[in-house]
Amino acid sequence: MDFFISDALAQGGEPAAGLTGLIFPIALIVIFYFLLIRPQQKRAKEHKKLVENLAKGDEVLTTGGIVGRITEVGDSFANLALTDGLEVRLQKSAVAQVLPKGSMKGGLDKADAGKEGKDEKKADK
């Protein structure tokens, strides 16, 4: 049986230095900080700033994909007008992006026009 398994022989020598063994874990922590933690903190800070600067009349996109115009802003909630006579109340933290002025009107017209053109092409076939 000794033919297949070699005997382990104790080797004399110095044990590995403590600092050398810590280089890899420390390098891994530094890499995680710069690739994962720091960018996430930066995004969270930008989102907090965006939420604090919300004002009446801003056109926003929510995390749920709803586009509307802010009609009233409170401490933690905002009223969002989707169309004439239809308002919803949402948490300010649910706002994902502030859109340029006029995005609601222009975006809907373009989407409807593109849809009508596709419907006409299908009807011709």
N, C-alpha and C positions, 0 to 999 in steps of 0.2 A: 504494500500500500504506500510505502514511502516513495515509491517510484513516481506516482502520480501527484502526490502532495509534498511540496518541499517544506522542510522544517523552518520555522521562523527563528531566526537567530537575533539575539539582542545585540544591537549595535551601540557602541559607546560614542558619545558625542554630546554637544550642548543642546539643550532644548531651544526651540524657536523663540526669538525675541517677542515680547508682548506687543510692541508697537507694530511690528510687521504683520501680525495677525489681525490687527484692527484696521489696516489700510483699506481692505475690500469693503467691509461694512460701512465705514465712514464715506468712502467714495460712492457707494450705493445710495446712502442718505442724501448726499449732495446732489446726485443726479435726479432723484425723485423730487427734491425741493425745486430745482430749476425747471424740470419738465412737467410736473403735475401740480404742486402746491402753489407756487408763485403765480402761474397764469390763472388758476382758479380764484385766488385772492384778488387779482387785478380785475377779473370779470365781475366778481361780487361787488367790488368797490365802484365800478362803472355803473352797474345796475342800481346800486343804492343812490348814486348821484342822479341818475335818470329819474328814479321814482320821486326823489325830493324836489326835482325841478319841474314836475308836471304842473301844468297850468290850464285854466279854462280856455277852451278853443283849440287845444292841441289835438291833432289826429293821431291815433295810436293803433297799434296792432297788439293784441293780447296773446298770451301763451297758448290759448285755445284756438287762435286763428281768426278771431273776431276783429273787424276794423270798425272804428267809430270815433266820434268827436267827444271830448270831455266837456261836460256841461257844469259840473260841480266837483270840487276837490275838498276832501276832508283830511283828517290826520292819517287814517289808514284805509279809507274807502274813497272811491270816485264814482260819479255817475257818468255813464257813457251813452251817448245818443247814437243809435244805430241808423235809424231813419226818422222821418218826421213823426213825432208822437210815440216813438218806441225807445225807452230808456232802460238800461240795466245798471245795476249797482255791482261793482266788483272791487276786489282788493287792489290797492295800488301796486302791490308786488306782482300782480298778474300781468302787468304791462311789460311786453317784451321789447317794444321798439316805438319810438316816436317817428311818425311819417312826415314827409314834407307837406306843406299846406297844399290843399287841392287834390291830394292823393285819392281820397274817397270818391269824389265825383268823377275824376278822370279815369280811375281804375275800373269803376263799374261800367262806364260807357264803352271802354275798349273791350272789356270782357264780353259784354252783351253783343257788341258789333261782330266780334270774332265768332261767337256762337251762332249768330244768325247767318253768317256767311257759310258756315259748315252745314247748317240745316238746309240751306238753299241748294248746295251742291249735292247733298244726299237726295233731295226731292227730284233733282234733274235726272238722276240715274235711274 
